[in-house]
């Protein structure tokens, strides 16, 4: 299921979002608030891969971000809260599939929160670059706070697991290799990679900048990275 309005997953599976996906042929058709709502059965289409079906995406998915605030203020959605609509759509077709994969958009919105509430497990892709990891850790901390609000409103947030998957990793790249060693689910454990001890993630080197001793950027990054992962894992429990 492609929840990304940019629809990269759809394109990779041979469905061009701007040419092959017409109006009301994305997930939005199954979660919209008006009379044009359709069953997810009508949206699912086969791919060129045997046994793999697709709910394609395109820019139409952004409509959910625009119509949900209005539905919340006017009560158009009835008893169904916005973060349960994806779950309800999936429940209609779940018995036909062994595994259902949701590719979420790289943004924090109603659609992303709905996808997270519908998921039973989570895989977070990690690009082993310092700036990417630092941004991702902030993203995870924001998600933690937002999901806390959803949980207080009645959202069912239970994950079988949360794991982090290295992607676009070049083992010949020394900086990437150093970042990869911080991966909390890696096989290598030691005083520099134990995620339970942020202060031991990296050597606490100090440097001098304009006469002021500060921790190295690398050390501060390691602490933030570990804390973000640990807090998200606690939420999963």
URNORCOR-V273315 format. One record per backbone hydrogen bond with DSSP energy under -0.5 kcal/mol. NH is the residue of the N-H (numbers start at 1). CO is the residue of the C=O. If there is no record, write none. Layout:
NH:CO, NH:CO
//
This chain:
2:55, 3:1, 3:103, 5:3, 7:4, 11:7, 12:8, 13:9, 14:11, 15:10, 16:14, 17:15, 19:16, 20:16, 21:16, 22:20, 25:22, 27:56, 29:26, 30:27, 31:27, 31:28, 32:28, 37:34, 38:29, 42:39, 43:40, 44:40, 45:54, 47:52, 48:13, 50:48, 52:49, 53:51, 54:45, 56:54, 61:58, 62:59, 63:60, 64:61, 65:61, 65:62, 66:62, 67:63, 68:64, 70:66, 71:67, 72:68, 73:69, 74:70, 75:71, 76:71, 77:71, 78:75, 80:77, 81:79, 84:81, 85:81, 85:82, 88:84, 89:85, 90:86, 91:87, 92:88, 92:89, 93:90, 94:90, 96:93, 97:94, 103:1, 103:101, 104:102, 107:105, 109:107, 113:109, 114:110, 115:111, 116:112, 117:113, 118:114, 119:115, 122:161, 124:163, 125:123, 126:165, 128:126, 128:167, 129:127, 133:129, 134:130, 135:131, 136:132, 137:133, 138:134, 139:135, 140:136, 141:137, 142:138, 143:139, 144:140, 145:141, 146:142, 147:143, 148:144, 149:145, 150:146, 151:147, 152:148, 153:149, 154:151, 155:150, 157:155, 158:156, 159:236, 160:120, 163:122, 165:124, 166:164, 167:126, 171:169, 173:170, 174:172, 177:173, 178:174, 179:175, 180:176, 181:177, 182:179, 183:180, 186:183, 189:187, 193:190, 194:190, 195:193, 197:194, 200:197, 201:198, 205:203, 207:214, 209:207, 209:212, 212:209, 213:211, 214:207, 216:205, 220:216, 221:217, 222:218, 223:219, 224:220, 225:221, 226:222, 227:223, 228:224, 229:225, 230:226, 231:227, 232:228, 233:229, 234:230, 235:231, 236:232, 237:233
//
